[in-house]
Amino acid sequence: MEHNMIGWFEIPVTHMERAKKFYEIVFDLTIEVHDLGGIIMGWFPYAEGKTGASGSLVQHEMYTPSDKAGPLIYFSCKDVSIPQGKIEKAGGKIIQPKKEIGGGHGFMALFLDTEGNRLALHSQK
């Protein structure tokens, strides 16, 4: 394989500004919002030449946030505890606090964002 399997992800939102603020607070980053013919997209930063996929928040009638359906996206971080500590202050909810995965695979936590999406955090420490 020439590259990792995942090249892009989209997270459904119902209120772009609320979702944008949540992710900017939790991950200490800036999201650029663009209107692409009625599809409102909030792009996560992209680091050229770095590993991992980039993606977007998406507000459109075809996108429905869910806490059960669809794939589970894991956000990589230095330490799960750092963004986890910001989730509830930013309006989200922790549904599985940081725990060791086992087998040397690091740590993870599950959370709901302000839109009701179930997402995860992952780190090696």
DORO-728057 format. One record per residue: residue in three letters; y, z, x of N, C-alpha, C in turn. Coordinates in nm, 4 decimals, always signed. Each point is the difference from the previous one (the first is absolute). Last residue first. Example, Ala and Ser with C-alpha at 12.3 -4.5 7.8 and 13.67 -1.06 7.14 Angstrom:
<mifis>
['SER'; [-0.2250; +0.7080; +1.2850]; [+0.1190; +0.0060; +0.0820]; [+0.1090; +0.0730; -0.0770]] ['ALA'; [-0.5720; -0.0070; +0.0290]; [+0.1190; +0.0000; -0.0890]; [+0.1200; +0.0000; +0.0900]] 
</mifis>
This chain:
<mifis>
['LYS'; [+0.7446; +2.5603; +0.0055]; [+0.0157; +0.1444; +0.0198]; [+0.0532; +0.0673; -0.1230]] ['GLN'; [-0.0949; -0.4675; +0.0212]; [-0.1066; +0.0500; +0.0871]; [+0.0158; +0.1488; +0.0278]] ['SER'; [+0.1584; -0.2615; -0.4638]; [+0.0409; +0.0195; +0.1389]; [-0.1198; +0.0491; +0.0799]] ['HIS'; [+0.1837; -0.1933; -0.5355]; [-0.1055; +0.0135; +0.1007]; [+0.0614; +0.0206; +0.1366]] ['LEU'; [+0.0945; -0.0063; -0.5908]; [+0.0525; +0.0110; +0.1360]; [-0.1184; +0.0124; +0.0943]] ['ALA'; [+0.0635; -0.2179; -0.5362]; [-0.0556; +0.0935; +0.0974]; [+0.0749; -0.0059; +0.1322]] ['LEU'; [+0.0428; -0.1017; -0.5890]; [+0.0045; -0.0535; +0.1354]; [-0.0514; +0.1052; +0.0961]] ['ARG'; [+0.0889; -0.1359; -0.5621]; [-0.0805; +0.0822; +0.0905]; [-0.0039; -0.0702; +0.1355]] ['ASN'; [+0.3892; -0.0373; -0.4056]; [-0.1020; -0.0644; +0.0823]; [-0.0712; +0.1025; +0.0866]] ['GLY'; [+0.3876; +0.0617; -0.3112]; [-0.1338; +0.0291; -0.0504]; [-0.1111; -0.0694; +0.0761]] ['GLU'; [+0.4920; +0.0211; +0.0819]; [-0.0336; -0.0998; -0.1015]; [-0.1377; +0.0236; -0.0603]] ['THR'; [+0.1957; +0.2555; +0.3650]; [+0.0839; +0.0214; -0.1185]; [-0.0334; -0.0943; -0.1140]] ['ASP'; [-0.3984; +0.1012; +0.3383]; [+0.1424; -0.0254; +0.0231]; [+0.0773; +0.0226; -0.1296]] ['LEU'; [-0.4701; +0.2363; +0.1781]; [+0.0567; -0.0889; -0.1012]; [+0.1461; -0.0199; +0.0359]] ['PHE'; [-0.4353; +0.1277; +0.3439]; [+0.1192; +0.0389; -0.0747]; [+0.0321; -0.1008; -0.1081]] ['LEU'; [-0.3836; +0.1937; +0.4201]; [+0.0283; -0.0883; -0.1134]; [+0.1234; +0.0508; -0.0725]] ['ALA'; [-0.2155; +0.0334; +0.5380]; [+0.0507; +0.0703; -0.1178]; [+0.0243; -0.1054; -0.1077]] ['MET'; [-0.2691; +0.0715; +0.5301]; [+0.0558; -0.0753; -0.1124]; [+0.0550; +0.0935; -0.1051]] ['PHE'; [-0.2021; -0.0573; +0.5651]; [+0.0383; +0.0799; -0.1155]; [+0.0598; -0.0880; -0.1083]] ['GLY'; [-0.3669; -0.1139; +0.4334]; [+0.1342; +0.0497; -0.0243]; [+0.0141; +0.0802; -0.1276]] ['HIS'; [-0.4044; -0.1996; +0.2173]; [+0.0820; -0.1002; -0.0690]; [+0.1377; +0.0505; -0.0399]] ['GLY'; [-0.4198; +0.2114; +0.2144]; [+0.1047; -0.0508; +0.0895]; [+0.0917; -0.1033; -0.0618]] ['GLY'; [-0.3531; +0.2454; -0.2360]; [-0.0518; -0.1062; +0.0850]; [+0.1027; -0.0600; +0.0940]] ['GLY'; [+0.2100; +0.2350; -0.4194]; [-0.1282; +0.0243; +0.0660]; [-0.0415; -0.1180; +0.0852]] ['ILE'; [+0.4120; +0.1295; -0.2808]; [-0.0966; -0.0959; -0.0552]; [-0.1391; +0.0265; +0.0568]] ['GLU'; [+0.4120; +0.3607; -0.0833]; [-0.0678; -0.0768; +0.1037]; [-0.1043; -0.0901; -0.0650]] ['LYS'; [+0.4571; +0.1482; -0.2542]; [-0.1330; +0.0503; +0.0327]; [-0.0607; -0.0900; +0.1066]] ['LYS'; [+0.4849; +0.1053; -0.3243]; [-0.0574; -0.0439; +0.1272]; [-0.1361; +0.0644; +0.0219]] ['PRO'; [+0.1286; -0.0088; -0.5082]; [+0.0701; +0.0363; +0.1228]; [-0.0745; -0.0492; +0.1243]] ['GLN'; [+0.0088; -0.1947; -0.5000]; [-0.1006; +0.0455; +0.0962]; [+0.0756; +0.0332; +0.1281]] ['ILE'; [+0.2567; -0.1130; -0.3645]; [-0.1222; +0.0166; -0.0788]; [-0.1195; +0.0375; +0.0877]] ['ILE'; [+0.5817; +0.0149; -0.0183]; [-0.1184; +0.0025; +0.0869]; [-0.1223; +0.0186; -0.0897]] ['LYS'; [+0.4878; -0.2267; -0.1366]; [-0.0932; +0.1101; -0.0225]; [-0.1181; -0.0133; +0.0964]] ['GLY'; [+0.5706; -0.1663; -0.0488]; [-0.1408; -0.0354; -0.0127]; [-0.0865; +0.1233; -0.0206]] ['GLY'; [+0.4890; -0.0151; +0.0864]; [-0.0360; -0.0302; -0.1377]; [-0.1444; -0.0411; -0.0216]] ['ALA'; [+0.2442; +0.1602; +0.4095]; [+0.0497; -0.1330; -0.0356]; [-0.0411; -0.0424; -0.1403]] ['LYS'; [-0.1456; +0.4105; +0.1919]; [+0.1466; +0.0085; +0.0011]; [+0.0625; -0.1327; -0.0442]] ['GLU'; [-0.4696; +0.0206; +0.0609]; [+0.0409; +0.0700; -0.1225]; [+0.1512; +0.0148; -0.0087]] ['ILE'; [-0.1794; -0.2147; +0.3949]; [-0.0388; -0.0678; -0.1239]; [+0.0515; +0.0708; -0.1249]] ['LYS'; [+0.0246; +0.1257; +0.4873]; [+0.1184; -0.0558; -0.0665]; [-0.0296; -0.0545; -0.1393]] ['GLY'; [-0.3307; +0.1818; +0.3148]; [+0.0975; +0.1048; -0.0242]; [+0.1242; -0.0458; -0.0734]] ['GLN'; [-0.3390; -0.3057; +0.1449]; [-0.0506; +0.0821; -0.1099]; [+0.1004; +0.1083; -0.0367]] ['PRO'; [+0.0767; -0.2786; +0.3822]; [+0.0398; -0.0577; -0.1290]; [-0.0487; +0.0822; -0.1193]] ['ILE'; [-0.1209; +0.1924; +0.4156]; [+0.1439; -0.0310; -0.0011]; [+0.0417; -0.0679; -0.1315]] ['SER'; [-0.4662; +0.1132; +0.1090]; [+0.0826; +0.1125; -0.0460]; [+0.1475; -0.0353; -0.0138]] ['VAL'; [-0.3364; -0.2993; +0.1895]; [+0.0038; +0.0017; -0.1466]; [+0.0948; +0.1077; -0.0525]] ['ASP'; [+0.0557; -0.2368; +0.4733]; [-0.0641; +0.1219; -0.0487]; [+0.0186; +0.0042; -0.1511]] ['LYS'; [+0.1160; -0.3951; +0.2292]; [-0.0346; +0.0798; +0.1178]; [-0.0774; +0.1246; -0.0384]] ['CYS'; [-0.0460; -0.4264; -0.3198]; [+0.1099; +0.0827; +0.0474]; [-0.0463; +0.0796; +0.1215]] ['SER'; [-0.1393; -0.4189; -0.4023]; [-0.0244; +0.0618; +0.1298]; [+0.1225; +0.0787; +0.0420]] ['PHE'; [-0.1810; -0.1304; -0.5061]; [+0.1126; -0.0136; +0.0919]; [-0.0353; +0.0726; +0.1295]] ['TYR'; [-0.3166; -0.2255; -0.4085]; [+0.0225; +0.1102; +0.0932]; [+0.1185; -0.0335; +0.0899]] ['ILE'; [-0.1961; -0.1620; -0.5167]; [+0.0683; -0.0354; +0.1239]; [+0.0223; +0.1270; +0.0816]] ['LEU'; [-0.3496; -0.1788; -0.4072]; [+0.0698; +0.1167; +0.0524]; [+0.0585; -0.0378; +0.1357]] ['PRO'; [-0.1289; -0.3237; -0.4567]; [-0.0313; +0.0484; +0.1341]; [+0.0799; +0.1249; +0.0362]] ['GLY'; [-0.0913; -0.0911; -0.5271]; [+0.0437; -0.0766; +0.1157]; [-0.0357; +0.0632; +0.1331]] ['ALA'; [+0.0593; +0.3134; -0.4388]; [-0.0449; -0.1382; +0.0143]; [+0.0494; -0.0619; +0.1298]] ['LYS'; [+0.1208; +0.4565; -0.1282]; [-0.1459; -0.0141; +0.0042]; [-0.0469; -0.1418; +0.0310]] ['ASP'; [+0.4604; +0.1582; -0.0697]; [-0.0541; +0.1087; +0.0810]; [-0.1515; -0.0086; +0.0135]] ['SER'; [+0.4181; -0.3856; -0.0821]; [-0.1206; +0.0666; -0.0489]; [-0.0433; +0.1111; +0.0948]] ['PRO'; [+0.4186; -0.4113; -0.1577]; [-0.0445; +0.1112; +0.0838]; [-0.1238; +0.0662; -0.0600]] ['THR'; [+0.1428; -0.5172; -0.0718]; [-0.0081; +0.1270; -0.0701]; [-0.0475; +0.1093; +0.0953]] ['TYR'; [+0.2068; -0.5501; -0.0369]; [-0.0448; +0.1091; +0.0873]; [+0.0043; +0.1322; -0.0758]] ['MET'; [+0.1575; -0.4262; -0.1758]; [-0.1400; -0.0234; +0.0361]; [-0.0594; +0.1137; +0.0838]] ['GLU'; [+0.4673; -0.0158; -0.1368]; [-0.0875; +0.0283; -0.1146]; [-0.1484; -0.0214; +0.0299]] ['HIS'; [+0.3364; +0.1446; +0.3930]; [-0.0125; -0.1185; -0.0851]; [-0.0981; +0.0342; -0.1113]] ['GLN'; [+0.1733; +0.1966; +0.5057]; [+0.0325; +0.0300; -0.1395]; [-0.0004; -0.1310; -0.0785]] ['VAL'; [-0.1932; +0.2124; +0.5043]; [+0.0244; -0.1147; -0.0880]; [+0.0236; +0.0481; -0.1430]] ['LEU'; [-0.0247; +0.1412; +0.5736]; [+0.0034; +0.0533; -0.1355]; [+0.0301; -0.1197; -0.0888]] ['SER'; [-0.2328; -0.0855; +0.4814]; [+0.1178; +0.0069; -0.0846]; [-0.0245; +0.0842; -0.1239]] ['GLY'; [-0.1977; -0.1109; +0.5542]; [-0.0135; -0.0231; -0.1424]; [+0.1287; +0.0270; -0.0731]] ['SER'; [-0.3151; -0.0550; +0.5127]; [+0.1215; +0.0408; -0.0688]; [-0.0190; -0.0308; -0.1478]] ['ALA'; [-0.3789; +0.1167; +0.4103]; [+0.0600; -0.0929; -0.0957]; [+0.1329; +0.0547; -0.0503]] ['GLY'; [-0.2708; +0.0836; +0.4982]; [+0.0188; +0.0441; -0.1381]; [+0.0716; -0.1037; -0.0837]] ['THR'; [+0.0785; +0.0472; +0.5422]; [-0.1187; -0.0043; -0.0854]; [+0.0342; +0.0483; -0.1404]] ['LYS'; [+0.3665; -0.2554; +0.3190]; [-0.0673; +0.1293; -0.0113]; [-0.1217; -0.0128; -0.0913]] ['GLY'; [+0.3304; -0.3541; +0.0954]; [-0.0898; +0.0231; +0.1115]; [-0.0727; +0.1333; -0.0021]] ['GLU'; [+0.4316; -0.0230; -0.2928]; [-0.0599; -0.1186; +0.0613]; [-0.0878; +0.0395; +0.1183]] ['ALA'; [+0.1408; +0.2872; -0.4312]; [+0.0132; +0.0086; +0.1455]; [-0.0773; -0.1159; +0.0626]] ['TYR'; [+0.2411; +0.1260; -0.5047]; [-0.1074; -0.0701; +0.0694]; [+0.0268; +0.0057; +0.1498]] ['PRO'; [+0.1497; +0.2964; -0.4848]; [+0.0324; -0.0602; +0.1298]; [-0.1239; -0.0646; +0.0624]] ['PHE'; [+0.0228; +0.0192; -0.5283]; [-0.0150; +0.0981; +0.1060]; [+0.0352; -0.0684; +0.1323]] ['TRP'; [+0.1854; -0.1631; -0.4901]; [-0.0828; -0.0260; +0.1174]; [-0.0017; +0.1174; +0.0966]] ['GLY'; [+0.0711; -0.1050; -0.5389]; [+0.0559; +0.0913; +0.0989]; [-0.0884; -0.0061; +0.1234]] ['MET'; [+0.1006; -0.3335; -0.4617]; [-0.0858; +0.0468; +0.1082]; [+0.0783; +0.0900; +0.0948]] ['ILE'; [-0.0084; -0.2559; -0.5230]; [+0.0791; +0.0859; +0.0884]; [-0.0941; +0.0589; +0.1042]] ['ILE'; [+0.0123; -0.4492; -0.3262]; [-0.0939; +0.0951; +0.0605]; [+0.0808; +0.0800; +0.1014]] ['GLY'; [+0.2231; -0.3378; -0.2207]; [-0.0439; +0.0939; -0.1019]; [-0.1083; +0.0960; +0.0456]] ['GLY'; [+0.1772; -0.3385; +0.2987]; [-0.0187; -0.0658; -0.1288]; [-0.0541; +0.0909; -0.1078]] ['LEU'; [+0.0627; +0.2191; +0.4148]; [-0.0589; -0.1320; +0.0232]; [-0.0329; -0.0638; -0.1342]] ['ASP'; [+0.3028; +0.4160; +0.2341]; [-0.0358; -0.0562; -0.1297]; [-0.0472; -0.1422; +0.0232]] ['HIS'; [+0.0147; +0.4615; +0.3355]; [+0.0320; -0.1413; -0.0220]; [-0.0441; -0.0412; -0.1398]] ['VAL'; [+0.0833; +0.4602; +0.3668]; [-0.0346; -0.0485; -0.1340]; [+0.0509; -0.1431; -0.0173]] ['GLU'; [-0.1531; +0.3506; +0.4303]; [+0.0924; -0.1044; -0.0450]; [-0.0462; -0.0532; -0.1348]] ['ILE'; [-0.0698; +0.4904; +0.2756]; [-0.0647; -0.1082; -0.0749]; [+0.1073; -0.0958; -0.0485]] ['THR'; [-0.0649; +0.4016; +0.4099]; [+0.0888; -0.0703; -0.0924]; [-0.0755; -0.1162; -0.0626]] ['LEU'; [-0.1659; +0.5125; +0.2072]; [+0.0204; -0.1411; +0.0293]; [+0.0968; -0.0596; -0.1015]] ['ASP'; [-0.2740; +0.4457; +0.0350]; [+0.1186; -0.0099; +0.0859]; [+0.0210; -0.1441; +0.0485]] ['PHE'; [-0.3402; +0.1930; -0.3184]; [-0.0357; -0.0646; +0.1262]; [+0.1183; -0.0222; +0.0947]] ['VAL'; [+0.0452; +0.2278; -0.4321]; [-0.1311; +0.0427; +0.0501]; [-0.0296; -0.0570; +0.1389]] ['ILE'; [+0.4042; -0.1314; -0.2307]; [-0.0005; +0.1423; +0.0349]; [-0.1319; +0.0394; +0.0668]] ['GLU'; [+0.0417; -0.4395; -0.1638]; [+0.0937; +0.0186; +0.1108]; [+0.0027; +0.1460; +0.0452]] ['TYR'; [-0.2546; -0.1151; -0.3810]; [-0.0634; -0.0457; +0.1236]; [+0.0917; +0.0145; +0.1211]] ['PHE'; [+0.1769; +0.1216; -0.4298]; [-0.1195; +0.0790; +0.0309]; [-0.0587; -0.0406; +0.1352]] ['LYS'; [+0.3556; -0.2586; -0.1764]; [+0.0462; +0.1295; +0.0505]; [-0.1184; +0.0870; +0.0421]] ['LYS'; [-0.0994; -0.4071; -0.2125]; [+0.0610; -0.0243; +0.1314]; [+0.0425; +0.1320; +0.0634]] ['ALA'; [-0.1495; +0.0103; -0.4461]; [-0.1103; -0.0197; +0.0937]; [+0.0519; -0.0194; +0.1423]] ['ARG'; [+0.3208; +0.0274; -0.3418]; [-0.0709; +0.1282; +0.0101]; [-0.1122; -0.0098; +0.1030]] ['GLU'; [+0.2310; -0.3955; -0.1055]; [+0.0855; +0.0916; +0.0761]; [-0.0663; +0.1364; +0.0186]] ['MET'; [-0.2278; -0.3362; -0.2646]; [+0.0106; -0.0316; +0.1422]; [+0.0825; +0.1021; +0.0777]] ['HIS'; [-0.3094; +0.0285; -0.4383]; [+0.1408; +0.0302; +0.0246]; [+0.0246; -0.0134; +0.1509]] ['THR'; [-0.4272; -0.0864; -0.1718]; [+0.0717; -0.0255; -0.1246]; [+0.1495; +0.0230; +0.0154]] ['VAL'; [-0.4290; -0.1644; +0.3525]; [+0.0968; +0.1038; -0.0373]; [+0.0643; -0.0371; -0.1336]] ['PRO'; [-0.4502; -0.1355; +0.3700]; [+0.0741; -0.0159; -0.1250]; [+0.0961; +0.1172; -0.0247]] ['ILE'; [-0.1802; -0.2105; +0.4737]; [-0.0127; +0.1217; -0.0789]; [+0.0837; -0.0160; -0.1268]] ['GLU'; [-0.2476; -0.3307; +0.4026]; [+0.1068; +0.0165; -0.0982]; [-0.0301; +0.1219; -0.0864]] ['PHE'; [-0.1392; -0.2453; +0.5232]; [-0.0349; +0.0771; -0.1188]; [+0.1217; +0.0088; -0.0909]] ['TRP'; [-0.2351; -0.2956; +0.4589]; [+0.1148; +0.0338; -0.0845]; [-0.0491; +0.0851; -0.1156]] ['GLY'; [-0.2947; -0.1517; +0.3477]; [+0.1222; -0.0591; +0.0513]; [+0.1242; +0.0418; -0.0760]] ['ILE'; [-0.5534; +0.1431; +0.1231]; [+0.1121; +0.0173; -0.0924]; [+0.1273; -0.0525; +0.0646]] ['MET'; [-0.4127; -0.0228; +0.2477]; [-0.0201; -0.0615; -0.1318]; [+0.1199; +0.0099; -0.0926]] ['ASN'; [+0.0414; -0.0255; +0.5470]; [-0.0515; +0.0953; -0.0983]; [-0.0022; -0.0651; -0.1374]] ['HIS'; [-0.0448; -0.3361; +0.4079]; [+0.0970; +0.0993; -0.0457]; [-0.0677; +0.0978; -0.0957]] ['GLU'; [-0.2356; -0.3612; +0.2171]; [+0.1246; -0.0092; +0.0759]; [+0.0996; +0.1093; -0.0354]] ['MET'; [-0.5657; -0.0243; -0.0038]; [+0.1193; +0.0000; -0.0843]; [+0.1239; +0.0000; +0.0876]] 
</mifis>
